[in-house]
Amino acid sequence: MSDLLEAISVHRQALKLAPDEHPSLATKLDNLATSIESLFEHTGSIDCLSEAISLRRQAVQLTSEGHISLPAKLNNLGSSLQNLFEHTGVTNDLSEAISVHRQAVKLIADGSPDLPSRLHNLGNSLESLFKHTQVTTDLAEAISTQRQAIQLTPHGHPNLPSRLEAIGKLFEMMFYQSHNHSDIKSALSVYKLAATSNFGPALDRIFAAKQWAQCL
């Protein structure tokens, strides 16, 4: 914890010394926000998360629309807002998270290696929306978005098993809505792919194997 507190202190000092309108100011704000959000993960203090979100908003506002780093900053803001929703249940936070993630996806260049992760994060937000609303169209969009993320993820990428497992959960949810056996078969198929993959973290593959067994 002392290391994290020192990191926050150093980031605050860097921010304080940065001249107004300096090109690096937005990045320094975002870096400080990341450290403060880490503090939230360790302490559970909503005030820490709220401060991180405020800093991320400032970082986005200071970044010009065409700047190459804007999608990343939007993605970070969206993830923080979703994190806030998961802890408070305030729907407006989730709605804003989805809107910000959509903007991040829209602004990122086609072919960018970051696009699959941006789509994956949007899909996660849409999944949270479905769990809150139980509206099937929200779930269908989450599946479509995660499918795009998987299609754009290169074979052998270490995140592919976890993304396959994520869409498997969505197919299971759809099965409980539709009672269509094609949905449960789709879930089984992607769980199997994730569990039997020879790349990616072992824990992700073990978790997919567990989901595969439960689904069977």
Salt bridges, closest charged atoms under 4 A:
ASP30 OD1 - ARG56 NH1 2.86
GLU37 OE1 - ARG56 NH2 3.22
GLU51 OE2 - ARG12 NH1 2.93
GLU96 OE2 - ARG57 NH1 2.29
GLU127 OE2 - LYS131 NZ 3.18
GLU141 OE2 - ARG102 NH1 2.53
